[in-house]
């Protein structure tokens, strides 16, 4: 695999990048939704994607922290 693809793959799989991207989904959509909550909009879909991505990224970060603690205190 060429180096550029390896670099792109590392960026995509980085949980901190996942948190940043999820916040890009969440924050603008919240502003649009909060204008009128009673109207069903496509922003609800984008908000759901952002929240799911946020939770998965945080889960990866916490799993990495727990794994590191196991290695340190073994």
N, C-alpha and C positions, 0 to 999 in steps of 0.2 A: 504494500500500500504506500503510495507517495506520502511524503512528509506533510504536505498541505492538508491532506485528508485526515491525517492523524491529529494535527493541530486543531482542525475544525471539530473533530469528534471529541477531543478533550474539552473544548469550550462548551459544546452542546451538553455533555454529560456532567459538567460542573454544577453542583447544587446551588452555589452562590449566584451563578448566572440564571438558574431557574427561578430563584427568588426575585431577582431583578426583573426578569421578563414577566413573571406573574404579577408583580406590582404595577407594571406598565399596563397590563390588562385590567387590573382591579380598580385603580384609582380613577382614571378617566371615566370608566363606566359607572362608577358610583355617583359621580357628579351628574351624569345624564339621567340615571335612574331616580335620584333624589329630587329632581325637578317635579316629577309627577309619578308617584309610585303606583297609581291605579292603572296606568297604561302598560300593557304587555309589549315589551320591546326586544329587539335582538341583543341589546346590551346585557340582558339577563343571561343569555347564552355565553357571552364573552366573560361575564363575571364568574360564572360557574367554572369555565375553563381555567381562569386565573386562580381561583381558590383551590381547585384540584392540583394544579401545578405547584402552588405555594405549599400546600400540605405535603406533597410528595418530596419536594426539595428540602423542606425542614426535616422530614423523616430521614432522608439520606444523611443530612448533616448530623442529626442526633445519633444515628446508627454509627457514623464514623467516630463521633466522640466516645460513645460507649465502647466501641472496639478498641480505640486507643487506650482507654482506661483499663480494659482487661489486660492489654499487653503490658502496661506500665506496672500494674499491681499483681502480676502473676508471679 
